Amino acid sequence: MDITAFIQKFEAEFEDIAPGSITPSTKIREIEGWGSMHALIVVALADTEYDVTIMGEELKKVDTIQDLFNLIVSKRTSGK
């Protein structure tokens, strides 16, 4: 898994995010229209695509797309 593929999957989950508009340094909470529904979609994406469970408290600590990617990778590596 690489960050580029992750970003493409992330963008595909949201109708209101233009493909190519997200970068690793994009701050998640600054994405236009970001809200609790988006957070639930991210949790579902991590579960279905990467077999990783993200808890709400973990997601609250994530600032950027790179941080989210790193969290998912670390959980996949550790088997959690």
C-alpha positions in Angstrom: 0.0 0.0 0.0 1.3 3.4 -0.9 0.1 6.9 -0.1 -1.0 7.7 -3.7 -3.3 4.6 -3.9 -4.6 5.5 -0.5 -5.5 9.0 -1.5 -7.2 7.8 -4.6 -9.4 5.5 -2.5 -10.0 8.3 0.0 -11.1 10.7 -2.8 -13.3 8.0 -4.4 -15.3 7.7 -1.2 -16.5 11.3 -1.2 -18.7 12.8 -4.0 -17.7 16.3 -3.0 -14.0 15.9 -3.2 -12.5 16.4 -6.7 -10.0 13.8 -7.7 -6.4 15.0 -7.4 -7.3 17.7 -4.8 -6.0 15.8 -1.8 -2.3 15.6 -0.9 -0.6 13.9 2.0 -0.3 17.2 3.8 -4.1 18.0 3.4 -5.5 18.7 6.8 -8.5 16.4 7.2 -10.7 18.8 9.1 -10.1 21.5 6.5 -11.6 19.5 3.7 -14.7 21.4 2.6 -17.8 19.9 4.2 -15.9 17.7 6.6 -18.1 16.4 9.4 -19.1 13.3 11.4 -20.5 11.5 8.4 -17.1 11.8 6.6 -15.4 10.4 9.7 -17.7 7.4 9.7 -16.9 6.9 6.0 -13.1 6.9 6.8 -13.7 4.4 9.6 -15.6 2.2 7.1 -12.9 2.6 4.5 -10.2 1.5 6.9 -12.3 -1.5 7.8 -13.4 -2.7 4.4 -10.3 -1.8 2.3 -7.5 -2.4 4.8 -9.1 -4.7 7.5 -8.2 -2.1 10.2 -10.4 -0.9 13.0 -10.0 2.8 13.8 -11.5 4.1 17.0 -13.0 7.5 17.3 -10.3 8.7 19.7 -7.6 7.6 17.2 -9.3 9.5 14.4 -9.5 12.6 16.6 -5.7 12.6 16.9 -5.2 12.5 13.1 -4.4 15.9 11.5 -3.4 15.2 7.9 -4.1 12.5 5.3 -0.5 11.4 5.8 -1.3 10.9 9.6 -4.3 8.8 8.7 -2.3 6.7 6.2 0.4 6.2 8.9 -2.2 5.1 11.4 -3.7 2.5 9.0 -0.2 1.2 8.0 0.9 0.9 11.6 -2.3 -1.0 12.6 -1.9 -3.3 9.6 1.7 -3.9 10.5 0.9 -4.6 14.2 -2.1 -6.8 13.3 -4.5 -4.7 15.4 
